[in-house]
Amino acid sequence: MRAFLTATAMGFASILFTFDATIPVLHLPDYHNEQTRSDFLQKMEKAAVEVGFFALTGTGVDVETLNQAYDETKKYFALDREEKMALLTKDGQRGYVPGESAKGEKRIDYKEFFHVGRELSDPDLKRLGYGKNVWPTNPEGFRPAMQRLYEALDVCKEAMGEAFAAVLNQDPQFINQMIHEGNSLLRAIHYPANPPAQAIWAGAHTDINLFTILPRSTARGLQLCNQQGEWLDVIVPDGAFVINCGDMLENLTNGYFRSALHRVVDPGLGEERFSMTFFVHPCSTDRLDPLPQYIEKTGGTRLYANVSALELLAERLIDLGLASRQLMEFFVQSGAIEKLKEVGRYSPKAEEALDKAGF
């Protein structure tokens, strides 16, 4: 039987042994059942605090919707590089991205991916400041398949937003008001087989967003760093999704919720891997200042910055080399640098990138 993620996860023992999982397992219908809701929320809070990850069954997302998205994704990534590069956008927030390196990671990520955002009218895109989706004409089924999956995950994220708000003892719509029109991003990822020695499928990183929804991938490889600094395989029941807390949720709770380091490694089977990742974001102007009750709960000192969602996101994109000059300018003028430095959370790599860009 597989080892638990940490010794503190023993409270999930019966569930973990039943499913042979390495992270806590929750069943979403238990949240909607008045008789089991309290137990669900207690387990969810424990997982968010001690692990930062949990598996979720009963998501309501149709298996065929996910299967079709994977089928079309495989066809797309099999295209010639030139055809894929035609959908490369300036900021990488929509369309094809040939790769990236994780924050603080020196090794190259051996992957490629495609970004899909919310489908909105031009006036709404302008109002919210979001980029417009770009779509390949080949394969023909790619766009409708990805749109259906986005819509299904968008519904799932609302249920999780309500549950997170309940755990935080906030108004039921506290999180959902942030994410209802948030710039949530669906990333279809291809990890080619046999990465070279100096590369890794996805280097160690935390997610910048509020929380992430990971439907089942086509192969193993996801690993989580526990509180003892050990890398453990993330193994969940068949069909279960993985939910993990992001940096924005960690910021909001003054570090009470854990945005855990994770990575994706090739298990050495000579196989490629595909995955879908749904990054749940708030609106750009939403505040992520640590909640007063969580400052008190974590010792009485504010350990995270009083920043907006866009300020925190901008620093990460600058660090990754994905920020436009306009976004860099916004970040510098916003005063976020001083706010992040105040709590010792400003990225040296972002500072170096801004210096090179002349800011």
N, C-alpha and C positions, 0 to 999 in steps of 0.2 A: 504494500500500500504506500502511496506517495506521501512524502513528508508534507506537513502543513507549512504554510507560508511563514508564519512566525509562531512562537509559543503562545502568543496572546490570541491566536485564532482558534484555540482549543474549544471555545464556546460554540463553534460551528461543526464540531466533530461528527455528530450524527449525520448531518447533511453531506459533509465532505466524504465520509466513508461510503455513503450510499451511492454517490455519483463518481467517486474516485477523482474528485476535483482538487486543485491546489489553491483555489481562492474560494471565499464564501459564495454560496449559491442562494439566490432569492427567487421567489416565484411571484411575478407581478400581480396575478389575480388575488394574491393574499393582501395586497395593499387596498384593493377595491372591496374586500370583504371586511365588514365592521368587526367581526369576531377575530380576525387574524391581523388586522392593520397594525395594532400596537406592537405585536411581535415582529412584524415585517420592518417597521420603522426602527426598532431597537437594533435589529441585525444590520440594517442598512447604515445606521450611524456608526456602529462598531466597525463595520467594514471600511467606511470612509475615513475613520480616524486612525485605525490600526494598519490597514492594508492599502487603501486608496483605490482598490479594485474589487469588483464583485461580479459574479456571473448572474445573468437574468434569464429565467425561463418564462414562458407564457407571454411573450412580447406582443402577440397579435399580428406580427408581420408575416404575411403569407410566404411560405417556403418557395413557391414557384416564382414569386416576384424577385426574390434573391437569386434564384437559379438563372432566371432569364438575364438579370443584370450581369452575372458572371459570364454567361455564354457570350454576350455581346462584348464584354470587356476583353475577353480572350481574343476575339476576332480583331478588335481595335488594336491591341498591343502587338498583334502579329503583322501589322502593316509595316511598310518600309519607313525608316526613320524620317526621310524627307517629307512623307505625307503626314506623319504625326507632328513634325516640327512646324508645319503650316498653321497649326492651332496653338502655337506658343504665344502667350500674351506678355505684356510688359512687366506686370507685377506678379505673375504666377498665381493669381487668385482665381482664375478661370482658365479652362482649357488644359493643354498638355504641358507638363513640366518634366524635363529629362532627368532631373535628380536634384538632390540637396544634401547638405551635411547637417547633422544634428547639432544643436547648441552645445558648444564646448567639446565637440567630438572632432578629432583630427583625421580619422579615417573617412574615406568616401563612402556615402550610402550607395549601395548597388541596387538601384530601383528606378522606376519611372512611374509617373502617375498622371491622373486626369482629374481636374477639379470641376465640380458642378455646384452652382449656388442656387438660390431661390429664383424661380421663374416669376418675374414681375413685369408690369408694364413699364414703358420708358419713363413716364412721369414718376412712378414709384421708385424706380432705380435712382433717378435723380434726387428725389426727396430723401432717400435713405443713404445715398452716396455709395451704392454698390455697383460692382461691375456687371456687365451683361454676359450671360452664358454664350460660349461659342461651341458649335456642334460639328462633328464630322458628318459628311454625307455617306461615308462608308465606314462601318457597316450601317445599313439603313435602320436596323433595329436598335442601334445604340442609344439614340436620344429617347425614344419612348420607354425603353427598359430602365434607363437611369432616372428618368423623371418619375416613373412609378415607384422606384425604390426610394428616391428622395422623399416623395409624398408619404410613403409608409413610415419612414424613419422620423419624419416631421411629426406625425401623430404620436409615435412612441415617445419622442422627446418631451411632449407636453405632459404625459403621464409621469415621466421621471422628474420633470420640473416641479410638478405638484408634490411629489414625494419628497424631493430635496427641501422644498419650502416647509413641509411638515416637520422634517427632522430638525430644521433650523428654528422651529417655533415661530415662523413668520406667517403672514397672511397667505392663504392657499395660492394666490396668484403672484406672490412676490417674485419668484423665478420666472414664471411664464410671461409676466409682463415684460421682462427683459428679452426673452428668447422668441416671443411670438413673431416679431419681425426681425429678429437678429440675423446676422450674416452667417448663418450656419452653412457648413461646407461639407459636401460629400466627396471623398477622395477615393477613386478606384486605383489600386496600386498593383503593379507588376514587379515581382522580385525575380529576376532571371536566375536560372540554375547556375551553380558553381561559381560564386563570386570569387574574384582573385584574392590572393592572400592579404593584400593591403586594404581590402574593402570589407564592408559588412552590409548586410541587407538593410538594416536601419540602426544607426548608432544610438547609444544611451541618451534618452531625452525625457522631458516631461512635456505634456500637452499644455498649450497656452490658454485654451478656451475654458469655459465653465465645466463641462463634462463631455465625455466622448462615448459614443455608442459604436461598438464593434460587432457587427454580425459575424457569424462563423466564417472563417477563411477556408481556402482550399487545402491548406497544409499547416502543420505546426511550425513553430519558430518564434512565437511571441514569448518573451521572458520578462520577468518582473524582479526588480531588486528589492529584497526585503529589508527590514530595519537593521538586520545584522550585516548588510552589505553583500548578501549572497544572491546570485542569479538563479532563479527558479523558473522552470517551464510553467506557463499558464495553460492549464488543462481544465476544461469545463465539460459539462454534459453535452451530448450531441444536440445540435440545434440551438444551444444557449448563446445568448449575446454576452459580450463583456462590456461592462460599464466602468469607466475610470474617471476620477476627479481630475480636473485641470488646474492650472496655475491661478486662473481667475477665481475659482471657488476656494482655493487655498488662501488667496489674498483676502477674499470676503470674510473668511472665518479666522483671520489672523493666524493661520497655520494649524487650526484645529483639524480641518480636513486635510488629508495627505495627497499631494500631487506627486505620485511615485515615479521614480525612474523606471523606464522600460525600454526594451530594444527588440529587434527581430534578427534572429541568427539562422543561418543555413544549418539544418541538422545533418547535412552531409549525405543526403540520399540521391543527389544528382537530379533533383526535381525543381521546377519553378514553383512559385507561390503567388497566389492572387488574394487580395483582401479588399474589403470595403470599410472605410472609416468615416463616421459621421461626427464632425466636430461641431458641438453645439455652442454657439456664440450669442452673447447679448447684443443689443444695439450699440453702436459705436459711442454714443454719448452717455450710456449708463455708467453710474458710479460704482466702483468696486472697493470703496473705502471699507476697511475692516469694521464689522458690526460691533457696536459698543459692548454688547453682552458677550461677544467672543473675545474681545480684548480682555475683559474681566475674567473670562473662563480660562484664558491662556496665560494668566499671571499678572494682568493689569498694565502691561506695556504694549504699545502698538509696535508690532514687528514688521508690518507690511505697509506699503505706500498708499496714500490717499490719491488714487489715480482713476481715470476713466478707462473703459474697456479699450478704446482706440489707443490710448497712450501705452497701455501694457502690451497690446498687440504690436504696435509700431516698433517697440524695442526688440521684440522677438524677430520680426521680419527684417529689421536692420541687421541683427546678429546673424541671421541666416543668409544675408545677401539678397533678399527678395523684395526689399523696400524700394519704391520709386523715390525720385528726388523730392517730389512733392510731399510724400509721407515723412521723409527725413526732416524736411523743413518744418512740417507740423510738429513733429516730435521735439525738435530743438526749441521752437517758440512756445510750446505748451508749458514748459517748466518741469516736465516729467523727469528730466535728468536729475535735477536737484531733489525731487521727491523720492526717487529711487536711491540716490546716494545717501540720503538721510537715514535710510534703514539698511544700507549696505547691500542693496539688491540691483545695482546697475551693472550691466554686462560689459566687461572689458572689451570683448569682441565687437560689441555695438559701438563702443566709444572709439575704437580703432577704425571702424568702417566710416563713422562720421568724420573723423579727422582726415581720412583719405579722400572723402568726398568734398572736403573744403569747408565743413561746418565747424 
